[in-house]
């Protein structure tokens, strides 16, 4: 488990912190924020933007 967290870098450290502090309810929020950030990054690219418009 530690090897996996070491490979994930800062995301692994964040998950370890949340797990130790028993902040399980924050994990879905962080995942949704990550997905939203990914959509924003892909939507700003003119090549991938037309493929994202049908989703909304």
RARACOR-V872133 format. One line per field, one symbol per residue. phi: phi as a letter, one per 20 degrees, with the letter a starting at -180 (. if undefined). burial: 1 if it has 16 or more other C-alpha atoms within 10 Angstrom, else 0. A space follows every 10 residues. Layout:
phi->???
burial->???
//
This chain:
phi->.fffffffmf ffffffffff eldffeffff ffffffffff fffeeffegf fegffd
burial->0000000000 0100100000 0000000000 0000000000 0110000000 000000
//
